[in-house]
Amino acid sequence: MTTQPSARERVLAAYEDLLISDGPRAATLDAVAAAAGVSKGGLLYHFKSKEALTEGLLTKLHDYAALDFAAMAADPQGCASYYIRTSVFGSTPFDRVIVAAMRLSQSEDDTVRQAFSEIHARWFELILSDIGDPAVSHAVMLLGDGMYYNAALFGFPTGVKKQDDTQENMDVAALLAIVDKMRSDART
């Protein structure tokens, strides 16, 4: 038996969807209520303001990040390899909340930028615990961030066209081999 999402969950999901598809300006309280199938009063019962909606979204972002940190720390191949493997945008719930929050960060919301700074700092700490060298850890993070950026913009391909007009695909295994070499070099 499938349980239906609560009104609060529907409102938060509608806010996320509107942010992703149309951006912060389109995600008005009226638009969110309509998309969630609730009255504006129903929305205001759960979220007193647009700021409260943002707080709800950031709570969701932090919850998914905490799960990601735990998975990263427990990964048998190491935190750096985990970061690279999971830096391919996959339309997961975590990816969706990241994109929605990123749309908010474009509208000068310091609380959103602070949330991303905290998450990024924790990812760095975990990678540093694996690699041991701050410069190499930064390089791994930039590699993963670049992969995520390309995947979000172009899908899994790199965005580079080959001569036959097909897209060049990212070779994650080759990138993981580079990370392993960087890790090994940092430890010697």
C-alpha positions as CSV (number, residue, x, y, z in Angstrom):
1,M,0.0,0.0,0.0
2,T,1.4,3.3,-1.1
3,T,1.1,6.2,1.3
4,Q,0.2,9.6,-0.1
5,P,2.5,12.5,0.7
6,S,1.3,14.9,3.4
7,A,0.1,18.3,2.4
8,R,3.3,19.7,3.8
9,E,5.4,17.3,1.7
10,R,3.3,18.2,-1.4
11,V,3.9,21.9,-0.8
12,L,7.6,21.5,-0.4
13,A,7.8,19.3,-3.5
14,A,5.8,21.9,-5.5
15,Y,8.2,24.6,-4.3
16,E,11.1,22.5,-5.4
17,D,9.6,21.8,-8.8
18,L,8.8,25.4,-9.4
19,L,12.3,26.5,-8.4
20,I,13.8,24.0,-10.8
21,S,11.5,24.6,-13.7
22,D,10.8,28.4,-13.5
23,G,13.1,29.9,-10.9
24,P,12.6,31.8,-7.7
25,R,10.4,34.6,-9.1
26,A,7.8,32.1,-10.3
27,A,7.7,30.3,-7.0
28,T,5.2,32.6,-5.4
29,L,3.1,31.4,-2.5
30,D,0.0,31.3,-4.8
31,A,1.9,29.4,-7.5
32,V,3.2,26.9,-4.9
33,A,-0.2,26.4,-3.4
34,A,-1.8,25.8,-6.8
35,A,0.9,23.4,-7.9
36,A,0.6,21.5,-4.6
37,G,-3.2,21.3,-4.9
38,V,-3.8,23.1,-1.6
39,S,-5.3,26.5,-0.7
40,K,-3.0,29.4,0.1
41,G,-4.3,29.0,3.7
42,G,-3.3,25.4,3.6
43,L,0.2,26.4,2.5
44,L,0.4,29.1,5.2
45,Y,-0.6,26.5,7.8
46,H,2.6,24.6,7.1
47,F,4.9,27.4,6.0
48,K,4.1,30.9,7.3
49,S,6.2,32.7,4.6
50,K,8.4,32.2,1.6
51,E,11.3,32.3,4.0
52,A,9.8,29.4,5.9
53,L,9.5,27.5,2.6
54,T,13.2,28.1,2.0
55,E,14.0,26.9,5.5
56,G,12.0,23.7,4.7
57,L,13.9,23.2,1.5
58,L,17.2,23.8,3.3
59,T,16.3,21.3,6.0
60,K,15.6,18.7,3.2
61,L,19.0,19.6,1.6
62,H,20.8,19.1,5.0
63,D,19.0,15.8,5.6
64,Y,20.1,14.4,2.2
65,A,23.6,15.8,2.7
66,A,23.9,14.0,6.1
67,L,23.0,10.7,4.4
68,D,25.5,11.5,1.7
69,F,28.2,12.2,4.2
70,A,27.6,8.9,6.0
71,A,27.7,7.0,2.7
72,M,30.8,8.8,1.7
73,A,32.6,8.1,5.0
74,A,31.7,4.4,4.8
75,D,32.6,3.9,1.1
76,P,35.2,1.1,0.8
77,Q,36.9,2.8,-2.1
78,G,37.4,6.0,-0.2
79,C,35.8,9.4,0.1
80,A,37.5,10.8,-2.9
81,S,36.4,8.0,-5.2
82,Y,32.9,8.2,-3.8
83,Y,32.8,12.0,-4.5
84,I,33.8,11.4,-8.1
85,R,31.4,8.5,-8.7
86,T,28.5,10.5,-7.3
87,S,29.3,13.7,-9.1
88,V,27.3,12.8,-12.1
89,F,23.9,14.4,-12.0
90,G,21.3,11.7,-11.8
91,S,17.9,13.3,-11.0
92,T,18.0,11.7,-7.5
93,P,16.0,13.5,-4.8
94,F,19.3,14.9,-3.5
95,D,20.2,16.2,-7.0
96,R,16.8,17.8,-7.3
97,V,17.0,19.6,-4.0
98,I,20.5,20.8,-4.8
99,V,19.3,22.3,-8.1
100,A,16.3,23.9,-6.4
101,A,18.5,25.4,-3.7
102,M,21.1,26.5,-6.3
103,R,18.3,28.4,-8.1
104,L,17.6,30.2,-4.8
105,S,21.3,31.0,-4.3
106,Q,21.1,33.0,-7.5
107,S,18.6,35.4,-5.9
108,E,21.0,36.7,-3.3
109,D,19.8,34.5,-0.4
110,D,22.7,34.3,2.1
111,T,21.1,31.4,4.0
112,V,21.2,29.2,1.0
113,R,24.8,30.1,0.2
114,Q,25.7,29.4,3.8
115,A,24.1,26.0,3.6
116,F,26.1,25.2,0.5
117,S,29.3,26.4,2.2
118,E,28.7,24.1,5.1
119,I,28.0,21.1,2.9
120,H,31.0,21.8,0.7
121,A,33.2,22.2,3.7
122,R,32.1,18.8,5.1
123,W,32.7,17.1,1.7
124,F,36.2,18.7,1.7
125,E,36.9,17.4,5.2
126,L,35.9,13.9,4.2
127,I,38.0,14.0,1.0
128,L,41.0,15.4,3.0
129,S,40.7,12.6,5.5
130,D,41.1,10.2,2.6
131,I,43.7,12.0,0.5
132,G,45.7,13.7,3.3
133,D,46.9,16.6,1.1
134,P,44.8,19.9,1.0
135,A,45.8,20.8,-2.6
136,V,45.1,17.4,-4.0
137,S,41.8,17.3,-2.0
138,H,40.8,20.6,-3.6
139,A,41.7,19.2,-7.1
140,V,39.4,16.2,-6.4
141,M,36.6,18.5,-5.4
142,L,37.0,20.7,-8.5
143,L,37.1,17.6,-10.7
144,G,33.8,16.4,-9.1
145,D,32.3,19.8,-9.3
146,G,33.2,20.1,-13.0
147,M,31.6,16.7,-13.7
148,Y,28.4,17.7,-11.9
149,Y,28.3,20.9,-13.8
150,N,28.7,19.1,-17.2
151,A,26.3,16.4,-16.3
152,A,23.7,19.0,-15.2
153,L,24.1,21.0,-18.4
154,F,24.5,18.2,-20.9
155,G,23.4,15.0,-19.3
156,F,26.2,12.4,-18.9
157,P,28.1,13.5,-22.0
158,T,30.8,16.1,-21.6
159,G,29.3,18.6,-24.0
160,V,32.2,18.2,-26.4
161,K,31.2,17.0,-29.9
162,K,33.4,14.5,-31.8
163,Q,34.0,14.8,-35.5
164,D,31.0,12.5,-36.3
165,D,28.8,14.9,-34.4
166,T,28.1,12.6,-31.5
167,Q,28.7,13.6,-27.9
168,E,31.9,12.5,-26.1
169,N,31.0,10.6,-22.9
170,M,32.7,11.0,-19.6
171,D,35.0,8.1,-18.7
172,V,34.4,7.9,-15.0
173,A,36.7,4.9,-14.7
174,A,39.6,6.9,-16.2
175,L,38.9,9.8,-13.8
176,L,38.8,7.4,-10.9
177,A,42.2,6.1,-12.0
178,I,43.5,9.6,-12.0
179,V,42.1,10.2,-8.4
180,D,43.8,6.9,-7.3
181,K,47.1,8.2,-8.7
182,M,46.7,11.6,-7.1
183,R,45.9,9.9,-3.8
184,S,48.9,7.6,-4.1
185,D,51.2,10.5,-5.0
186,A,49.9,12.6,-2.1
187,R,50.8,9.8,0.4
188,T,54.3,9.3,-0.8
